[in-house]
């Protein structure tokens, strides 16, 4: 595929990736707004953070699978399992180098790495905001 073709396909995949991540983050925000905890406790906070982290990982895995399906569909990788592994390593910017795309597909793979690091930062920022809110709520209710 040409460089222009890869840029267009990459732009489409980026839009899909952001839409999925936005949907999951929006749903989590809505769920957090509905959440009513009788008494804040350390265990409730752990459960909340573990649940949010799990949903973030689910979003990332769905996004990785979509990129992998594209690599497989375009015959960039010989099988879906290899495409999924390559996509996960690329998305997470690990870059082992044991599986590499053909030279004429490396632009698309680079785009996945760029969007992957942004989506990981979005998830990290979301979790940071929750921790900040939990800390604020805990210190606001502390007796003077």
Secondary structure, DSSP 8 states (H G I E B T S, - for coil): --HHHHHHHHHHHHHHHHHHHHHHHHHHHHHHHH---SS--HHHHHHHHHHHHHHHHHHHHHHHHHHHHHHHHTTSSSSHHHHHHHHHHHHTT----SS---GGGHHHHHHHHHHHHHHHHHHHHHHHHHHHHHHHHHHHTS--
